[in-house]
Amino acid sequence: MPFRYFIKQLLLPPGILLLLLVLAWWWRRSRPRLAGLCFILGVGGFWLMSLPVVVEWSAKALEREPPLAREEWATLGRRADAIVVLGSGRERGDPAWGADQPTGVGLGRERYAARLAKASGLPILTSGGLHYGTPPTEAKLMADSLLDDFGVTVRWQEGRSRTTWENAQLSAQVLLPEGIKRVVVVTQAWHMPRAVWSFQQAGFEVVPAPVGFLGVDNARPLGGWMPEFKSIWQSGQLMNEAVGQIGYSLFYR
């Protein structure tokens, strides 16, 4: 996991952009033209990533599954047998709570899953393993939060997965033996196509329940052409997902 983490952080923004800026400085005298190109690519990459309008356009290309209509929530029990909520990491050791907590993204997924579960009566499975090898699992963090924060009891916890592919494969080991083959999958809208494909490959019929859409009107002044720090993080998430989709198409088919 550490090797995979370091390679990922180096080859994807902002790591690769910082590397370009370092190379621009290193080559400023010996290779001025190449240094200039690296500087333009590094600074230009950061500028594009910081624009809300770029986040909006990029997300539209990834968010291919439509949201569930509100009136569909109560009838999900006719189309599925369980709800699966995918993990999204965790916040480490917040002193206010005295323990690790789900991320803000994870809480958004939990809230949506809780609403769906209350409306439909479907049971929930949380899926997510150890984060960098340290307990508790993401599945347990989400299960505890769903109970404490949203009043929903989780029936199953899948606490070994590290990737979306493993989310699906290991959830199948829990659910398929119980005859559960139709699942509502809750994750970010931009992550949903890869999640749906992974769960279908694991033997499930999938009802997508995307949340956290970014490909909508950014509602920023000047149409989102002013840079914002938050957009850099969002752009990084979207680029990571685009690379993930390409990787899955190459290695899991």
Secondary structure, 3 states (H helix, E strand, C coil): CHHHHHHHHHHCCCHHHHHHHHHHHHCCCCCHHHHHHHHHHHHHHHHHHCCHHHHHHHHHHHCCCCCCCHHHHHHHHHCCCEEEEECCCEEEEECCCCEEEECHHHHHHHHHHHHHHHHHCCCEEEECCCECCECCCHHHHHHHHHHHHHCCCCCEEECCCCCHHHHHHHHHHHHHHHCCCEEEEEEECCCHHHHHHHHHHCCCEEEEEEECCCCCCCCCHHHHCCCCHHHHHHHHHHHHHHHHHHHHHHHCC
